[in-house]
Amino acid sequence: MATTTKSTQEFIPIKEIRDDVFILKDGSLHMILMASTLNFALKSEEEQNAIIMQYQNLLNSLDFSVQFFIQSRKLNIDFYISMLAEAEKNQDNELMKIQTKEYIEFIKGFVKISNVMAKAFYISVPYSTAGMEVKKSFIGNLASGFYKKTTQQLADRFEENKIQLQQRADIVSQGLARVGVRVAPLNTEELVELFYELFNPGEKEKGGAGKTQN
């Protein structure tokens, strides 16, 4: 019996990524917001209660679903170690050179023993017109039969849907700002990098020097 081989793309729900938005195969549009951290434990009890209340108000005000997720991976310090090694190499003071070398060994040992993890926090904001599309297409088919969308019509529809998606993302951003959490939308390049890491776990650690984030 002949077996069929499926490509990797068939198992990935993403259809395309463009204009800082990723589109799933079901036609829904999504934006990813990267969120800052909030040290809740260091807040006073009054501040904690205020944060909880604001967060509750945000969730209750939403008439659409959002997904919060955390990306956790082993901290890659290769780039940092390379900078320290270069500083050691260019150091004229012998004592400073020895101290830099000892510091490099300390950092390597600390990260290895402690298994330090890097965490990033994201919110996925969706927008879908699936229900409306079904209704419109049904009425349209009864009235005038099937018709094909032109490229321009599809482009216009994407822009319209993106505006609706952006409005939802703004609502989430403003709500989290009241809690004390800053967010920033990922652009197309950052989305590609994020999904590459998610679908290829461990590849970044194998790749050598990483890049720093502000």
C-alpha positions in Angstrom: 0.0 0.0 0.0 1.5 3.3 -1.0 2.1 5.9 1.7 1.8 9.6 1.3 4.2 12.0 2.8 2.9 15.3 4.2 5.0 18.4 4.2 5.7 20.2 7.5 3.6 23.2 6.3 0.5 21.0 6.4 0.8 20.6 10.2 1.3 24.3 10.9 -1.9 26.3 11.2 -0.4 29.5 10.0 -1.3 30.5 6.4 0.9 33.6 6.1 2.5 36.5 8.0 2.3 40.0 6.6 2.0 43.6 7.8 2.7 42.6 11.4 -0.3 40.2 11.3 -0.4 36.4 11.0 -3.3 34.7 9.3 -4.4 31.2 10.2 -5.8 28.7 7.7 -9.3 29.3 9.0 -9.0 32.9 7.8 -8.7 34.5 11.2 -6.2 37.4 11.8 -4.1 37.7 14.9 -1.7 40.2 16.4 0.9 39.3 19.1 1.6 41.8 21.9 4.8 41.4 23.9 4.2 42.4 27.5 6.6 43.8 30.2 6.8 42.1 33.6 5.3 43.3 36.9 6.8 42.5 40.2 3.6 41.8 42.0 5.2 40.5 45.2 7.0 43.8 45.9 3.7 45.8 45.8 1.8 46.7 48.9 -1.4 44.9 49.7 -3.4 48.0 48.6 -1.5 48.2 45.3 -2.0 44.4 44.7 -5.7 44.7 45.3 -5.8 47.7 42.9 -3.9 45.7 40.2 -6.2 42.7 40.6 -9.3 44.9 40.3 -8.0 46.6 37.2 -7.1 43.3 35.6 -10.6 41.9 36.5 -12.2 45.0 34.9 -10.1 44.5 31.7 -11.2 40.8 31.4 -14.9 41.7 32.0 -14.8 44.5 29.5 -13.6 42.3 26.6 -16.2 40.9 24.2 -13.6 38.8 22.4 -11.2 36.1 23.5 -7.5 36.7 24.1 -4.7 34.2 24.8 -1.9 34.8 27.3 1.2 32.7 26.9 4.7 32.5 28.3 7.8 31.5 26.3 10.4 30.0 28.6 13.8 28.8 27.3 17.3 28.3 28.7 19.2 31.5 28.8 21.8 31.8 26.0 24.8 33.8 27.3 27.2 33.0 24.4 27.0 36.6 23.1 27.7 38.1 26.5 30.6 35.7 27.1 32.0 36.6 23.7 32.0 40.3 24.7 33.7 39.6 28.0 36.3 37.5 26.3 37.0 40.3 23.9 37.3 42.7 26.8 39.7 40.4 28.5 41.8 40.1 25.4 42.1 43.9 25.0 42.7 44.6 28.7 46.2 46.1 29.4 45.9 45.9 33.1 47.0 42.4 34.2 44.9 42.4 37.4 41.8 43.5 35.5 42.5 40.7 32.9 42.6 38.1 35.7 39.5 39.4 37.3 37.6 39.4 33.9 38.6 35.8 33.3 37.5 34.8 36.8 34.2 36.6 36.2 33.6 34.8 32.9 34.1 31.4 34.7 31.8 32.5 37.5 29.0 33.4 35.0 29.4 30.2 33.1 29.3 28.1 36.3 26.3 30.1 37.8 24.2 29.7 34.7 25.0 26.0 34.4 24.2 25.2 38.1 21.2 27.5 38.4 19.7 26.6 35.0 18.7 30.2 34.4 15.7 30.6 32.2 14.7 33.5 30.0 11.0 34.2 29.9 8.9 36.3 27.5 5.2 37.2 28.0 2.8 37.5 25.1 -0.9 38.2 24.4 -2.5 36.9 21.2 -5.4 39.1 20.0 -7.7 37.5 17.3 -10.2 38.8 14.8 -12.4 36.6 12.6 -15.2 37.3 10.3 -16.0 33.6 9.7 -19.6 33.8 10.9 -20.3 36.9 8.9 -18.6 35.5 5.8 -20.9 32.4 5.9 -24.0 34.6 6.2 -23.0 36.9 3.5 -21.9 34.2 1.1 -25.2 32.3 1.7 -27.3 35.4 0.9 -25.1 36.3 -2.0 -25.3 32.8 -3.5 -29.1 32.9 -3.4 -29.3 36.4 -4.9 -26.7 36.2 -7.7 -24.9 32.8 -7.6 -21.3 32.2 -6.9 -18.7 34.9 -7.6 -15.0 35.1 -7.3 -13.3 37.8 -5.3 -10.7 39.8 -7.2 -7.2 40.4 -5.8 -8.1 44.0 -5.0 -11.2 42.9 -3.1 -9.2 40.5 -1.0 -6.6 43.2 -0.3 -9.3 45.6 0.7 -10.9 43.0 3.0 -7.6 42.4 4.7 -7.1 46.1 5.4 -10.6 46.4 6.8 -10.1 43.3 9.1 -6.7 44.6 10.2 -8.3 47.9 11.3 -10.8 45.9 13.4 -7.9 43.8 14.8 -5.9 46.9 15.6 -8.8 48.3 17.6 -9.0 45.2 19.7 -5.2 45.3 20.3 -5.5 48.9 21.4 -8.3 48.0 23.9 -6.0 45.2 25.4 -3.0 47.6 25.5 -4.9 50.3 27.2 -6.4 47.9 29.8 -3.0 46.4 30.6 -1.5 49.9 30.9 -3.9 50.6 33.8 -2.5 47.5 35.5 1.0 48.8 35.0 2.0 46.5 32.2 3.5 47.9 29.0 2.9 46.1 25.7 4.4 46.4 22.2 3.1 44.6 19.0 5.5 42.3 17.3 6.3 43.3 13.7 6.5 40.8 10.8 10.2 40.0 11.3 9.6 39.4 15.0 6.6 37.2 14.4 8.6 35.0 12.0 11.4 34.7 14.6 8.9 33.9 17.4 7.2 31.1 15.4 10.5 29.7 14.2 11.6 29.3 17.8 8.2 27.8 18.8 8.2 25.2 16.0 12.0 24.6 16.3 12.7 24.3 20.1 16.4 24.2 20.9 17.6 25.7 17.6 18.5 29.1 19.1 20.7 27.4 21.7 22.5 25.5 19.0 22.9 28.6 16.8 25.7 30.2 18.9 25.7 33.9 19.6 22.3 35.3 20.4 21.1 38.9 20.1 20.4 41.2 22.9 17.1 42.9 23.7 16.6 46.2 25.3 
